Amino acid sequence: MPTPIALMFGGQSPEHEISIRSARNIYAAIDKTKYEVYLIAISKTGKWFHIEPSTLKNAEFTSVEGGRPLAVIPGASKEQIIYLEEGGAFPQVKAVFPITHGPYGEDGTLQGLLKHINLPFVGPDVLGSAVSMDKDVAKRLIREADLLTAEFFCFHYYEKDAIDFHAVINRLGLPLFIKPANMGSSVGVRKADNYQEFTEAIAEAFRYDHKVIVEEAIVGRELECAVLGNAEIACSSVGEVDMSAGFYDYDSKYESEDAAKIHIPAPNLDNTTLAKLTLVARNAYRVLGCEGMTRVDMFLTKDGQVYINEVNTLPGFTNISMYPKLWEEAGTSYPDLIDELLQLAIERGNRENRLEKALG
């Protein structure tokens, strides 16, 4: 009998539509003889719905607006999800694959809820998800582990009117990159070459988060490595994002096919450099407490230094996404990758269930 699992997507972040695209690809690729897939769609207001595969397959389905409403029962060991209106339990699943990019889906909040309802899930646990999503905290942990990352300032919303542009550029120089601290897919990210662009970028970043990162620009090749595993981890080969102009922003990633060229594997990397890149990716994975999967984005400078840019705990699974393509190049097919991720989730769930959770 196929193992019942839930594929969860949508969510309350600006990456809602990208999440739907990822889910569509995962559903199409998953081995239906091995897994019975139930779909949980999360609306932009945070409501959960059970939808049918035909809805997800429809190319015009770009925003979750309805379905059969669901509710959750924290602390339950079975029938944790129920139908809100007609009653009855949602099908009992062995694991959840949350492909919910961005805040409220990738930052530990959803992971915490899934732990409360005792459902194993793909991707890092609560802590790994939370610290990896927060660029400020992640950078501090990376730096503490003697790994390289761009120099930066972090500003909170209550400091925004007191940000001193000249003090920033005296330390970081120009150009600068301004980012919401908790956001993915380059949403809200801007490059600033002068005061006007800086002030506009700060305002844009604060639209998405109460904490903003201002980074120095690192000049180097933009490389990505896929990491997979729990106790034992494996790294893929390294891919490269080759920008003809500008930087790898949201449009470059998802809207424009011409803005960026993706090379898998990255060309002209000797074995020593490749080993250094994968070691940095492994170390970042461990330092941030990741399990399941993560994509580690890095810069390689001309003098051979490797800087960690970001660590993405639920990377995209669209038809152009780097994570599955890297594993495909390494010999792991899309269906086999999904199978491995689900088995890792179930393995960690079994490990968690062996722990003593209460006295008495």
N, C-alpha and C positions, 0 to 999 in steps of 0.2 A: 504493500500500500504506500502511495506517496506520502511524504512527511508534510503535514500542514504548516505553512508559514504565512506571515503577514508582511506585505510590502507597503510601507508607510511613506507618504510623500505630501507635497504641498507645503503648508506651514505659513507662519506669520511674518516671514522675512521678505525683503525685496527679491530674494532668489526663488520665490514661489514657482515661477514659470520654469526656471531651470530644473528645479526639483521634479516637476512633472515630466520634463523631457528625459531626465535620468531614469525615472521610474518606468517610462514607456520602453526604454531600451532594455532595462533589467527584465521586465516582464516578458519581452519578446525573446530574450536569450535564455531565460531560466529553463532548466530541464523539467518539463511538465510530467515526465514519467517518474521523476524522483521527488518532485515537490508539488503539492497542491497549494496554489497561491491565492490568498484572499487580500483584497485591496482596501487599505484604510487611507482615506484622503482627508487632509487637514485644511480647513478653509483659512482665509486670511484673517478671520476673527478668532481662530483657534479651535473651532468646532470640528469634531471627528465625524466622518461619514463612511459607511460601507458602500462602495460603488462597484459596478460590474466591469469586467474587462473590456466590454465593448465601448464603455465611456472613455476609458484611458486610451484605447486604441484610436479614437477619433482625433484627428490632427487639429480640429478646432477646439478641443478641450485644453484650455490654457490657464484656467482659474477654477479652483474648487468652489462650488456654490451650493452643492446639495448632494443628496443621496439618502441612505437610511441612517438617521442620527444614532450615534453611539455614546455610551457613558462608560466610565471605568470605576472599578471598585478597589481602592487601595487596600493592600494587605491580603487580598484573596489569593489562594493558591491555585484555583481553577475558576472558570467562568468569570475571569477578571474584567472582561469587556462584555457589555450587554447592549441590546437594542433599546434605545431610550423610549420610543413611542409605543411599539407593539409588544415590548417585553421579550424575554428569552435571551439566551446567551449567544454571543458571537462565536463562530467556530473556534474550538480550542486549538491554539497554534503552539508549535514547539519553539519558535523564535520569531523575532521581528527584524526586518531589514529596513531601518529608517534611512531613506535617502532624502533627508530634510535638511537642505543646506542653510547655513546662516543662523541668526539668533532664534531662540526658542526651538531649534531642531538639532543644532550641532554644538551647542554651547554647554551641554550638561543638563539643561532643564528637562528636556524630553527623556534623556537617559535616566535621570532621577525618577521620573514618573514611571518609566518601564520597570525600574528596580522595585518600586513600591508595589507594582502589580505582578511582580515575580515572573517577568517574561524576559528571557535572554534576548540580546540584541546585537546586531552587527556594529562594529566600530568600537572606539575606546570607551572606557567606563566614564563615570561622572567627572572625576577629577581630571583625567587626561583630556576629556572633551572641553572642560571649562578653561583649563590653563592654556591649551593650544589655541582656543578661539580668541582669548584675550591677548592681543599682541604685546601689550605692556608687560603682563606677567610672564608670558612665554619668553620674551627677550631677556628679562631679568634672570630667569632660570637657565636659559641658554648661556648667558654671559657668566653666570656663577659656575657653570660646568666647563669654563675655559674654551667654549666654542665661540666662533666669531659671528657677530650680527651687526647690522648698521648702527652707528651712533644715533641716538634719538632723544627727543623730549616727549614727555607725556603731559597733556593738559586736560584738566577736568572742566566741566561746563561752567563751574563757578569762577574759573580763572580766565575765561575766554576774553574778557574785556581788558585783561592786564597782560596779555601775551605781547612780549617785546620782540618784534621782528629783527631788530638789529642785534639783540643778544643771541637770538637763535642762529642767525647767519654768521656771527662771529665765531661760533663753535662748530656749526655744521656746514657752512658755506652754501653755495648755490650750484645747481638747482636743489630743491627740496621735494620730498614726497610727503603728502599729508593724507592720513587715512583714519577712518573710524577704527577704534581699537577692537571692536567686536563686529566684524562683518567679513564676508567672503566675496569671491567672484569679482574682486576689485570694485565693488559698489562703493561709491562715495570717495574714491581715490583720485587725487589730482596731483599733477606736477606743477611746481611754482618756480618761476625764474626771477620774479620781482615782487615788490610789496603788494601791488594790486592783486596779482594772482594768488599770493599767499593769503591775503584776507578773504578772498572769495573761496579759496580752498578750505580754510578753517570753517567758514560758515557752512559750506556744503557738508563737510565731515560731521559737524555737530547736528546735522539733520538726522543722522542715523545712529548716533551714540552719544552718551554723556561723557565719553573719554576719547581723546584724539591723540594720535601719534604723529609727530613730525620727525622725519628721518633724513639723514644725509643720503645723497645719491651714491650708490656703488656702481662703478663702471666695470662691467664684466659680462661674461656669457651667462644667460639665464637658463639654468638647468633644473630638471625635476627628476626625482627618484621615487618609485613606488615601494612601500614597505608593507609587509604582510606577516602576521603571526601573533601568537600570545607569548608563551615562555620561549619558544624558539622562533626567530624571525628570519625572513628572507628579503633580500632587496632585488629589484628588477635591474635591468640596465638603466642607463641615464638618457633622458630625452632632452631636447633643446628647443626653446622658443626663440625664433629668429625674427626680430622686429625690423622691418625696413625703415620705420620711422616711429617716433612717439614711444609709448610704453604699453605693456600688456594689460590694457584696461578691459572693462566689461564688454564693450563693442568688439574689441579684438578677439576676445575669447568666444563670444557667442553669436555676434551679429554679422561680422565681416569676415569673409573667407580669404581675403587678400591681405589683410593687415599684418598677419603673423604667419610664418612658416614653421611647421612643427617637424623636427627631425628625430626619428626614432630608429636606431640609437643616435645619440649626438655624435657628429663626425669629429675626427681628429683628436680623440682622447686616448692617450697612452695608458697602459695597464696600471702604472703607478698613480696617475691622476684619477683614473676610474675607481681604483681601490680607495683612494682618499675620499672621494665623493660619497661612495657607499658607506664608508666608515662614519663620516659626518652624519649621514642620514640615519644610520643605526643609533648613533649616540643621541641624536635629537629625539628619536622615537622613545628611547629609554628615559632620557632626562625629563620628558614631559609626561611620562606615565601612560604612553599609548599602548593599546592592544588592538587586535583585529586588523585594522588597516589605517594607513596614513600616506599622504603624498608630501614629500619634503621638497620645498622649492629653495634653490640655492643660486648664488652668484659665484662664478669662477673668474678671478681677476687675472690680469696678464702675468703677475708675479706668482701665480699658483695658489693664492689664498682662497679659501672656500668660506663664504659668508652664508649663513642661513637667513633666508628671506621670510618664509612663512611655513607653517606646518598645518596641513589641511586634513582634518580627521574624517570627513565625509566628502571626499573629492567627487567631482562630477562624473557621471556615467552616461553623458550624452554621446552622440555618434562621433564627436570630435574630441572627447575628453582624453587626457593624457594617461590617467591611471589604468584603465582597462587596456589601452593600446600598448603601454609599457609591458604589461604582463603577457599580452598576446605575442609581442615580439620575443619575449623570453620563453615562449612555448606553452603558456597556459591560456587555453581558450576562454572566451567570455563565459560560457556556461560553467566551465570548470572553476573559474575564478569565483563566481557567485556561490557555487557549491562549497568551495573552501571557506569563504567568508561566513556562510551560515553554519558550517561545522565548527568553526572557531567560536562563534557565538554560543552554540549549544554546549561546547566544551567548557567555556568560561561559566556559563549558567550552572552546569553540574558542579564545577569547583566552588562556586558561591554557595550552592545549596548544602555543601558539606560543612560549611562554617557554622559555629554556634552563634545564633543571632539573639538569643535572650536567655536569661537565667531562669531556672525554675523547673 
